[in-house]
Amino acid sequence: MGMIGKLVGAPAAVTALGEAAKGVAEVFVPSATKRMEYSAEAQMAALQQLGEEYQHPALSWFDRLVNGLNRLPRPFLAFGTIGLFVYAMVDPQAFAYRMVGLNAVPEPLWWLLGAIVAFYFGARETHYFRSRSVASPFAGAAAGGEENAALEDWRRE
């Protein structure tokens, strides 16, 4: 038996020592195989999430109408802002007259408008953020879907 075998003892201890060294090494240099597995799992979770969007039953006319109305504010704000630039070039005098009118609006009313717009878009973003499924490669491990080899070895001993 070699010198390490004499120092450590049984061949099983040498194997366990080698596995421990491998585990410590993976802390500093992650396993390329594990990284590819996690990447593939994350990609599959993202594809599954995308596929779930198209599995809902057909919506009624009212649902489609409300969904269409919910999609209008952003385009209206974007095209309305561009329209203001066009309006300023087409009729500068009328544009200036209306801007003077906007200048007369008190500041608290502007703050209220900003809060309404911020809460509208923030609530929509929060809704979509909370209703999406998690596309994490570690989601299966947290739920007990993947076995932990080191923990199983420890339990056996």
Secondary structure, 3 states (H helix, E strand, C coil): CCHHHHHHCCHHHHHHHHHHHHHHHHHHCCCHHHHHHHHHHHHHHHHHHHHHCCCCCCCCHHHHHHHHHHCCHHHHHHHHHHHHHHHHHHCHHHHHHHHHHHHCCCHHHHHHHHHHHHHHHHHHHHHHHHHCCCCCCCHHHHCCCCCCHHHHHHHHC
